[in-house]
Amino acid sequence: MIGATSFVGGRLVPLLEHGGHEVIAFSRKGGGGTVSLQAGRTEVAAPIEQWICLAPIWTLPEHFQFLEHSGCRRLVALSSTSRFTKTASGSPADRDVAVRLREGEDRVRKWAESRGRTVVILQPTLIYGLGRDKNVAVIARFIERFGFFPLFGGGVGLRQPVHVDDVASACAAALDIPEGEVRTYLLSGAEVISYRTMVERIFTALGRRPRIIRCPLVLFALAVRLARFLPAGRELTTEMAVRMNSDQHFDYAAAAADLGFRPRPFHPRLGNFSSGR
């Protein structure tokens, strides 16, 4: 597995081991129970036919030669619906991520088709859980620090937060896709809710009464600049405000049919916001 120390990897490794799989974890640096992964220089003691990549999908092409040398026959790669939702973002960094995701997926597909490998690409929506995500956890930290949350417009954009454990389960199930197939699946949460509802439920999970302050974009941008001087607000961006009213929902029916994907509705608990609780 590439990316075993990642957010999803922390939940997937024990899930695979419980299911009888032997997990060999690779990382760029090695150490901490992982094997060093260096393009063209890493050796494996025995063939590894099944691989899961949780690292950014655009980094996979640099390891194609190693995957072939290791005996890879099946690859599950994690991408993101950001390849769709950030395409027209006002942030150059967001647009760059969207481009990298699309190009990464395209290169993985072409490699699989040209080499006869089985590949499954998974595209989750915003993942939450354990306090390690950059969406729900960021909102929760802001609320805990300031006691309110700023909302641009009505916050009517639709969302489908997906729990990290549901994504991990889909990764494990994807290992059973028929040999020779190249498939892509959307992974989203069970509920389609507004951005405002998502924020209100985070307040509830924190044991607080929702205090949402509606403000124009210029004031939101000012609040972001001020908040970023503190740890609780460093991950906020003005672009987040713009996206609060844009729809980001996706149909996971194909994943449900082929992978047995059964995501949970968005009713977070306090433990979803901290890896230590």
Buried (B, 14 or more C-beta within 10 A) or exposed (E): BBBBBBBBBBBBBEBBEEEEBEBBBBBEEBEEEBBEBBEEEBEEEEEBEBBBBBBBBBBBBEBBEBBEBBEBBBBBBBBBBBBBBBBEBEBEEBBEBBBBBBBBBEBBBEBBEEEEBBBBBBBBBBBBBBBBBEBBBBBBBBBBEBEBBBBBBEBEBBBBBBBBBBBBBBBBBBBEBEEEEBBBBBBBBBBBBBBBBBBBBBBBBBEEEBEBEEBEEEBBBBBBEEBBEEEBBEBBBBBBBBBBBBBBBBEBEEBBEBBEBEBBEBEBEEEBBBEEE
